[in-house]
Amino acid sequence: MWFDEPPMKHDSTQRNTTFLREAAPYIHHHRGKTFIVAFAGEIITASLFHQIIQDLAIISSLGVKLVLVHGTRPQIDERLRQKNTPIHLHDGIRITDHKALLAAQEAVGFLGIRIESLLAYALNQPTISTDSLSVISGNFITARPFGIHAGIDYGYTGRVRRIHHQNIQQQLDRHNIVLLSPIGYSPTGETYNLHYEEVAIAAAKSLKADKLMFLSHQPLNLPRELTLDEAKTHASQIALLPPLISALETGVDRIHLLDADIDGALLLELYTRDGVGTMIAAEQFESLRKADIEDISGILNLIRPLENTGMLIKRSREQLELEIGNFHIITRDQQIIACTALYDTDDPQLGELACFVVHPHYRGGRRGDMLLKHITQLAQTQHKNRLLVLTTQTADWFRERGFRKGTIEALPANKKSLYNYQRNSQILFKDLVNPNSQNPSESKTRFATNDQESTC
């Protein structure tokens, strides 16, 4: 067993190496996937926008199919102010009269050219340059009028009627970046000013995008990860969430909300395990499940460092293949970050908890408690009334969760004969008489003061 240590300080070389190793599987996994990246008009004028463009070029060069959607609100407001034209909003929605529509068209034209020129420059840098990447924009959106609501005529403010996804897909298949501006056209030739958020969501649904990403300056004060159900509990507080929830319920797998003021936010979110923003997933991001044969490499990667230091008894791949049915794992974005195993003993009512490991980066998040609870419940379904654990370094962690010290004489025959006197492991037992009871040592107060998971 082993308690968490304070993180070591890494120099820049170590950090770069760590990033590259962590990024490698994500580079492979994201290749060929379709991502929608949306950003407000304020982002385009920010000092970090050039870096954002560079990061988008890198992501595209790594094989991701990119659709970019930009906002225009501050640019429209600025043009109206320059012409001393009033800005009309109702419930946060622009009332687009003829003058506001002209301002919107000017803003779209100016910003489209600016974004395309910056991307063209970034895509032709020596470190990225590839003749196969271009930026394409066009008439990809059919729109309809927003109409009259509560007696308010919103004029040329529109709603997305249709995304011409087949035309967009053709460009993506040709390895082009597609740029969508928040403006659409009706079959009768009218032009409508659109919300960029709605354009992004509609594009994600229509293209069945793998990810939808929003860059914003506005802090949302949300947890790092949210399930669909958890997002619904915040829906009344954040106006953007209800349409995002709808997108998740109709085919979008994951939505990411990122702070545009973080340099490299897109790269860190896409190519590191934890990211830097808030991710809302249609399916659970972390899951606890029974291991199978395909998980062996991931388990070995998790336990090998501890075996090499003597904290765990070494297991060969062949042994692990034979015993994989005893293992249970926690996965995080397809990576195994924790594992444990439940073994039978000569005493049918006693189960052994073994190979209890939580990755160092993920200790302190109650994952050890989650594993212990899962194994306890599993042991009870197998009609066991006690658990055994052998530990060399973190007996206190288990004692705080109801385990009590035992003796070699109390071990069942098969464990007594194999006991390693050189390791001198402490022997701990826990009674599982009442599955509904909570030991005082498992109180929230105790967890709050000692939330480091252990390994054994």
N, C-alpha and C positions, 0 to 999 in steps of 0.2 A: 504494500500500500504506500501511497506517496501523496503528500499535500502539495498544493500549488505553491510555487515560488513567485516572488515579484518578477515581472518581466525584465529580461536583460536589455540593456541599451545596445542597439545595433547601429553600426556606422552605415553610411550611404551605400557602400558596396553590398553589405548584407541585406539591406532593405530592397535594393534593386534585384538581388538574386531571389529573395523571398517572393517579390512581386511576380517575377518571370515564371517561377515554378508554380505559383498559384494561378497565374493567368493562362498557362498552357492548356489545361483541359477546357477552359471557357472559350478560348480561341477556336478550338476544334468544335465545341458544342454549338457556338453561335454561327458558324460558317453556314451560309445559305438561308439563315433565318431572316424574317422580315420584321424590322423595328420601325416604329413611328416615333420620331422625336419632335416634340412641340415646344416652342418657346415664345414667351410674351414679347411684345414690341420693345419693352424696357430692356430686355436682354441684349438686343441688337446694338444699343447705344452704350452698353457697359464696357468697362475696360478689359474684361476677360473674354469678350466675344471673339476676338481673334484666336485665343487659345481653344475656345469651344469649337470653332470652325476647324482648327487643326486636328482636334480630337475626332471630330466627325469624319474627316478625311482618313484618319488612321483606321477607324472602325470600318469604314467602307472598304479600304484596301485589304482588310482582314477577311473579307468575304461576306459581310453582313449586307443585306438589302435594305437600304435606307430610304425612308420617306420623311421629309422635313416639312413641318407646318409652322408658320410664323404668325405672330400677332401684329396689329397695326394701331392699337388704340392711342398711345401717346403721340405717334406721328400724325394721326388724323387730327387730334386735339391741337397740336402745334400749328398745323396748316390753317385750321379754323381761327385760332387766335391771331395769326399773322394777318388774316383778312377781316379781323374784328367781327367775326361771325359767332353768334351764341352757340354754346355746346349744350345739346338737349339730351338728357338721360332720364329714364324712368325705370325704377327698380333695378338700376345698374345696367340697363340695356339702352344702347344708343337709339335715339329717334333720328333716322337718316333721311333728311330732306335732300333736295337736289344739290345744295351747296356741300352738305356733308358727304354725299355720294361722290362728288367730284374730288373732294379731299381724300376720300378712301381710295379712289382710283389712282390718284397721284402717289399716295403713300405706298400702295401695292407695287406700282411700277418702280418707284425709287428703291424700295427695300428688296424687291426681287432682283434687280440689277446688282445691288450691293452684295447680297448674299451669294449670288451666282459668281460674281467676280472674285470674292474672297475664297470660295470653294475651289474655283478653277485654279487660283494661285496655289492653294494648299495641296491640291491633288497633283500639281506638277512640280512639287519640291523633289529634289534628288532622293530623299529618303522614302518617298511615297510613290513617285512618278509611275504612272501606268497609263498607257494609251487607251485602255479599255474603260476608264472611268470618266463620265461626263455628268453634267448637271442638266436636268430636263425639267422645264415647267410648261404649262399649257392649260387648255380648257378641259380640266378633268372633273369639274363639279357642275351639276345641274341644281339650281336653287329655286325656291318658291318664296313668296312674301311671308314675313312673320305675321302680318295682318294687324287687326285691331283687337286690343285687349283692354277690357275695363274702360272702353271709350277712347283709348289712346291709339291713334294711328301711327304705327312705327315706320311708315313710309317705305324707304328702300332697304330697311333692315330685313334680312332674309334668314331662311332656314335651309339646311342641306336637304335636298330632295333625292339626289343620287350621286354616288361616287362612281365614276367610270373606271372601275377597278381593273377591267381587262386591259385597257390602254395603259394604266399604271403598271400592271404586272408585266406587260411586254417590255417596258423600259427597265424594270428591275431585273428581268431575266437577261437583259443585255448589259447588266452590270452598271447601269446608270443610277445616279441619285435623283430622286424625284422631289421637286420643290412644289408644295401646295400653298398658295396664298389664300387668305380668307375672303374670297370674292367668288361669286357664282353667277350663272346666267340661266335665264328661263328659256323654254322653247319659243317664247314669243319675242325674245330679244332683249328683255329687261336685264339689268345688272343689279345684283344685290350684295350688300355689305354683310359679311358673316362673322360669327364668333370663331376665332381660331381653335378654341377648345372643342367646339362642336365638329369642326372640320376634322380635327385629329381623331376624335372618337369615332366619327362616321367612317373615316379611312381605315382605322384599325378593325372595325367590324367587317367592313366590306372586303378587305384584303385578308381577313383572318390572321392579323398580325400576331407574332409571337410575343412581342412586348410593345407597350405604349409608354413613352417616357415624357414627362413634363419638367421643363426647367423653369424655375421661378425665383424671384427675389423674396417672395413673401414666405416667412417661416410658418409652417403648419402645425408645429408642436405635436406631431404624431409619433407613435412608436416606430422603431426601425422596421418592423414587419407587422402586417395586419392580414388576417384571413378575411374572406368575404364577409363572414358574419360579424367580425370585429369592426370592419369598416362601416357596416350599417349602423353601429352604435354611435359613430361620429358624424353620420350623414347630416344631421340637423345643425351641426356646428360649422361645417365647411361646405360652401356652396358647390364646389367642384365635385364633391364625392358622389352625390346621387347619379349623375350621368356616368361616372367612372364605374360605379357598381353595376349599372345597366350594361356597360361594355363587358365587364367580367362575366356577367350572367349570359351573355350572348356570343361567347366565343373567344374573347381576348383572355389569354392565359395569365398575364402579369402586367401590372401597371406600376411604374416607378415615379415617385415625386422627388425631384432633386433641387438642391440649393445651387443656383447658378453662380453664387459667389465663391464656391469651393473650386479651386483650380483642379482640373482633371476629374470633375465629378462623374462625367459619363464613363471614362475609362475605369475609374475605381468601382463604380456601380456594376459595370458589366464584366469586369475581369478580375475581381476579387470576391472571395466567398461571402463576406459580410456587407460589402458596399458601403455607401455613405448617405443614402437617402432613405425614404420610406417605400417599401415594396408591398403592394396589395396583390395577393395571389388568389386566383380562383380556387386553387387546391392548397392544402396545407403545405407550408414551406418546410417545416421540420416534421418528421414523423418517426414514431417508434414502431418497429416491426420485427418479426422473426427473420433471422438471416437465412440466406440460401447460398448455394454453391458459387454464385457470381459475386458474392460479397467477400470472398476469402482474401483477395488482394487488398481490398480496403481495410479489412480487419488486421491483416499483417502489417500494413503501413502504420496503423494506429498503435499496435502493441510492440513492434520491434524495438523502438527506442527504449522502452521500459525493460524489455527482456535483456537488452545489451548492458543495462546498468545493474541487472540482477534484481530489479524490483518485481519482475514477473518471471515465473518459470517458463522456460523456452518451450514453444510448440512448433513443430515442423509443419510445413504446408500439408503433408500427408495426414498428420494427426488432426489438423484443423478440418481437413476435408471429411474425415470420419466423424468428427464431433460437431460439425456445423449445425446440426439439428438442435443442439443445446443452446446456441447463441441467439441473442437478441441485440438489435442495434438501433441507434438513433442516427438518422440521415438528415443532412442539411443541404438542400440543393444538390442532391445526388452524391454528396460526400459523406462518408461515415465519420462521425465525430464522437461517438461513444458506443461502448459495447459491454456486454456481460454475458455470463453463461450460467445455466442451472443444471447441475449434475445430480443423478441419483446416487445414493450410497447403499451400503448393505442394510441400513435401516430404512424401510420403505416410507417411514413417516418423517425422515430427515433428508432435506435437500441441501446440496452445497452450492453456494454462490461463489463464482470464480471469475477470473479474468475481467474484473470490474474496472473499466478504463473510461475516462473522459478526456478528450483532447485538451491540452493546456490552454488553448485559446478560448475554450468554451466552459471552463470551470467558473463557478460562482453564479450560474444561471439555473440552478435547481435541477439540472439534468441528471445528476447523481441520484437525487431523491426520486425523480421520475422513473429511472431504471430500477431502483430498489422497490418502489411501489409496484411496478409491473411484475417483477420477479416474485414478490410476495404474493400477489394475486394469482400468478401462475402456479406457484407451489401449492396454494390452497385448493385450486381446482384439481390438482393431482393428489389431494387428500394428505398432504404433508402438514405436520403441525409444528415443525421447527426448521430453521435455517442455520447452516454452518458457514462460517467464513474463516479462512486462514490469512492473516495479514502480518506484515513485518513492520509497517511504518505508520499506518493511520488507524490504529485501533480506536482512538478517541472519536473519529468520525462515525464509526459504527456504534460505539457505545452511546453516543448522543441520539441514536436512532433505535434504541431498544435492545441492542446486543449486550450479552453478559459474558464475562470471561469463563472459559471452561478448561478442562484438563485433557491431557493425552488419553488418559484412561476412559474418558467419556466419548472418545471418538468411536465410530463404527469400525468394524474389523478391517475393511479395505482401506480406510483412511489412516488407521493406526499403523498398519504395516508399511505404508508409503510415507509416513511423516518424516520430514527431512530435519534432523536435529541440528545440522549446520546452519540452516536458515532460521531455525528457532522461531518460527511463526507463532504469533499469538492465536489462540483458539477461542473463537467467539460463537455463541449460540443466541438465537432469538426465537422466542415462542410465538406461534401464530394462532393462538387459541381463538381470539375474537377478531375477525377481519374488520369489524366496524369501529373498534376502539382505537383511540389515539394515545400513544404513550406520551406522558408529560415531556419527555426529552425530545419529542418531535414537534414541539410547539413552534408557532411562528416567531416567538421571541428568540428561541434558540437558533432557528434558521437565520434570522436577521443578523445574529452576531457571529455566525460561523457558517458561511454559505459556500465554502470551498469543497468541491467534490474530490473524491479520492480515487486511487487506483490500487488494485491488488492482483 
